[in-house]
Amino acid sequence: MGFAKKSLSAVLALVMTAGLGACTVGGGTSWVAKSGDMTVPAGVYIGGLMNAYYTETAKVAQDVKNPLKEQVDGVSVSQKISEEAKKSLGQYLAVEKKFDEMGLSLDEATGTAVSQNVESYWQYIGESYQENGISKESYAELFTNDAKKSQIFMAIYGEGGSEEVPEAELKEKFANDFAKIIMIPINFSSSEDPAQKEEDTKKARELIDKYEKLAKDGGNMEDLAFEARKEVASDPSSVTKPEPGTSYTFVSRDQSSYEEQVTEAIFNAKIGEPTRVETESSIYLFVRYDVTENEADFTSRKSTLISLLRNDAFNSKLDEWANALADVTYNEDALKRYTPEKLKI
């Protein structure tokens, strides 16, 4: 091994002993679980702790000084995080075993996509993960496990799967719980000057008034949305006109990124009728279209629809598979060592 490789190895060794002091190679707490010939590194469990931390602390008031000491449903947030992390560890093992039992394999395209995603995300979150004792290799294992989970899911519920979701059910879900719209959003002023805020709000409403009238007079909504973007842009010349037919947004009733008030307005709107809705921070003008008018819109969203319809059932299966694991040895020393209190968030 050359000097450069030796130096790199030394750096990695230092990194892996940083943060939680987690992953010293060969150390007694460098692994968290073993099953057959599979050994799960501590970094996988710590990754589960981090994910659970963000999920569980979001359930308490954000101004709480120490969210880990708070209680949700009679259980401390810290305990809940540890429980969820161990649960995710069980699911991780279950996915690995079930993937092999089903005779599945990741094709080259999926493997390449996993590697690319790991490289892409690691440049942004790598430092934080390393501070907590998670190596890039462990992060890649988590990503690969997710890819295997997705493949198992589709092998069960996808086309030709053992429990394939009927197309009629998918189409019903698409027709009832998805909306196809073209939206013109205008944000209200964030100025702290009351007079300026009032003036900017007036201008925003006048702008929506103008485009609502144009839309009701038969204006093409794609063209109107483009003109509106130019009108509010600091540099109108930087706004590129989209290709015809590409300005539509598809809104899921279950997973809408809009505020509840806006989502309700979208699904209550009549097809083809310009509609406006206002919140505390924004004002919107949109037109809703028939979501079933283009078969390609449905076809391209089949995977999403299957996930919405069967995700809960699949999670129940994961829990069943995890609970049925009989040959798992958990490293109790590691589970006691890596706690929510030691995370660097």
N, C-alpha and C positions, 0 to 999 in steps of 0.2 A: 504494500500500500504506500503510495507517495505521500509527501508531506501535506499537500493540499487536502487529500482525503482524510488523513489523520486529524488535521485541524478541524475539518468539518465534523468529523465524528465527535471530537471533544466539545465543540460548540453545541451539538445536538444533545450530548449528554448533560451539559450544564442547563440547557433549556428545559429538559425533561425533569430535572430535579428542582426547577424553580416553582414559584406559585404555591401550590398545595404540597409541594415536595412529593409529587405523585409517582412519577414513572421511572424511577431508577431501575435500569435493566437488571433483571434477576432479583430485585428486591422483593421482600415478603408481601408488599402491597402493590406490586406493579400489575397485578391481575385481579379481577373481581369475580370471575366465574369460570368454571371449566365444565365441559360436557363432551364426553368421548375424547376425540383428539383435538377439540377446539378449545382454545384459551382466549378469553375476552380480556383485553387490556383495560387498565383502570381508566384510561382516557375516554372509553366508550361510556362508562358509568358517569363520569364527571360531565360529559356532554349531556347526559340525561338530567343531571342535577341542574345544569344551566338552563336547559329548556323548561324544566319544571319551575325553576325560580321565577322566570319571566311570567309564566302562566299563573302561578299561584299568588305572587305579590301584586298582580294586576287586580286581584279580587278585593284588596284592602285600599283604604284611603291613601292617596298618593302623598299626603303631607305627614304621614306617620313616620316617626323618627326611626324606628326599627321594625320593619314589616315582619321580620321572622318571628317576633314575639307575639304578633297578633294571632287571633284565633278566627277560624272560619268553620262554622258548623261544629263548634266545640273541640276542634283540633288545631294545634298550633301550626302556623304556616310552615315553620321549619320542618316539623314532622311530616306534614303533607308533601312537601317537596321531596323528602327522602323516600317516602312511600311511592310517589309517582315515578321517581328515578329508578327504584328497584323494579317497579312494574314494567317500565320501558325496557329494562335490562332483560326481564323475562320474555318480553315480546321480541326483543332482538334475537335471543337464542331460538325462540320458536320459529321465527322467520328463516333463520339459517337452516334449521332442521327440516322444516316443511319444504323449503326450496329444493333441497336435495331429495327428499322423499318423492316429490312430484316430478323429479327428473328434469327440472328446468335448468336453463343456463343463460347467462347474459351474453347477448350477441355483441359483435364487435362495435356496432354503432352505439349501443347502450354503454358499453365500457368506455368508449371514447367520450361520450357525453358526460359520464360521471367524472372522468379525469379532467375534462375541461371546466366543469362546474367547480370542482375542488380547487383548481388553480385560480379560477376567477374569484371565488368567494374568499379564499385564504388570504389574498392580498389585502382584504379589508378587515377580516375578523381574526386573522392568524395570530396577531400579537396578543389579543385578548384571550384567545384559547390557550396559547402557550403559557401565559401568565397563570392560568388555572391548571396547568399540567396536562393539557391535551396536545398531543403531537399531530402533525399533519397526517401521519399514517392512520392514527385513530379517527381523525375527522374523515378521512377517505373511507374507512371501514363503515362509519355511520352512513355516509352517502351511498355506499354500495348496498348496505342493508336496506335502505329506503327503496333503491332501485329493484331489489329482489322482492320487497313487499308489494310494490306496484305490479310486478310481473305475476306474482301469486294472485293478487286481486283480480287481474284481467283474465287469468287462466280459470278462475272460478266464475266470474260474472260477465266477462266480455264475450264477444262473438265466438261461438263454438265451445264456451266454457261449460263446466259441469253444472253450474246454476245460472246459465245465461239469462240476462234480463231481457224479457220480450220487447221487441221493437215498439209494439203498441204502447207499452208502459213508458218507454223513453219518449215517444212522441207526445204522449199526454202530459208528461212532466215539462217538456219543452214548451208546449202550447200554453200551459197554465202558469208556469213559474218563471218564464223568461219574457223580457220585453225588448223590442228592437226600437231604438230611438236615434234621433240626431239632436244633439243638445247644444245650446248656446249658454255657457255659464259666465256670469259676471260677478266678480268678488266685490263686496262693498269695501269702502276705504277703511284702513286700519289707523288712520290719523287720530291722534289724541286731542286735536283741536276741534271742539264741538262744531264751530262754524264751517271748518273745512270738511269735516265728516258729513255734515248735513248737505253741503254742496255736492260732494262726490256721490253721495247716495242718490240725490236728485238726478244727477247725470246718468247713473247706472240704470235707474228706472226709465228715464227718457230713452236710453239706448234700447232697452228691452221693448219699450212701447213701439219704437220705430220698426224693429225687426218682427215684432208680433204682427203689426199691420201689413208689412210686406209679405209675411208668410200667409196671412189670411187672404191676401189679394192674389195668391197663387204663386208666389215666389218659390224657387227651388231651394229647399232647406239646406242642401249641401253648399250651394253658392252663398246663401245668407250666413251660414256658420263661418265660412271662409272670410267673408267681408267683415263680420263681427270680430273675428280674431285679429284681423289687420287693424281694425279701428281701436282696439284696446292695447295693441302691442306698442312697446316703446320704440321699436324699429319695424314698421310695417313691411319694409322690403325683405325682412328676414322670414316672413311667414310664407310658407310654400303651399300652393294649392294642391290638395290631395287628388288622387285619381278618382274619377267618378265611381260611386258605389263603395268607397272605402271610408266614408265618414260615419258609418253606423256604429253605435255602441250597443252591446247586448248586456242587459241588466238581469242578474239573478235575484229572485225574491229572497232566496236563502242566504246569499253571500254578497249583497249589494254593498258597494263602497260609498254610496250616498247616505246622507242622513235619513232617518226613518221617515221624516216628513216628505222628503223628496221621493223616496222609493214608493211611498203610498200614492203620491200624486201620479207617478209614472204608471203604476198598475191600475189606477182608477181612470186614466185618461182614455178618451175615445180615439180609435184609429184615425189618423190623418188630420186630427184637430190640433192646431197650435195651442199649447198649454203653458202657463207660467206658474211658477211656485217660488216663494220667497222664504228664506231662513234668516237668522240673525246675521249671518256672515256673507250670504250670497243671494243672488237672484238668478233664476234659470228660465229659459224658454226652450221648449222641446216639442217635437212631433213624434208620436208613437206610430209605428208601422206594424203590419201583419207579420208576426214572427215566423209564420209558416209559409210565407210567399216564396221562399227560396230554399229548396231541398238541401242545398249545400250548407246552409246555415245550421241546419239540424245535424247533418252528417259530421261536420267538423267539430261538433260539441258532444258527440256520443260518449266519449270517455268521461267528460265532466258530468254528464247526466247520470252515467252509471255510478260514479263516485257519490253524487248527491243521494242517489236512491239506495245504495248498498253499503255506504261507509260505516254506518252504525252496526249493521249485521257483521261486517268484516271485523270490526274491532272486537265484537263479542267472540268471534272465532279465534282471534289472536289471544284473547284472555283464556279461552278454553285450552288452546294449544300450550300456552305458557304454563297454566296450572297442571297440565298433564305431564309435563317434563319430569322424568323420573331419575335421570342420571346426571343431574346438575349439582356441582359443588360450589357453594358460594364462599368467597373469602371474607369471613366476618371481620377480620382485622382491617381489610380495605374498606368495607362498608362503614365501619366505625370511624375510620380515618378521614374519609372524604365526606364532609358535611356541608350543608348550606352556609353555615357561619364562616367557613373558610374560603368561600368563593370570592373572587375579586370581580365584582360587577360594577 
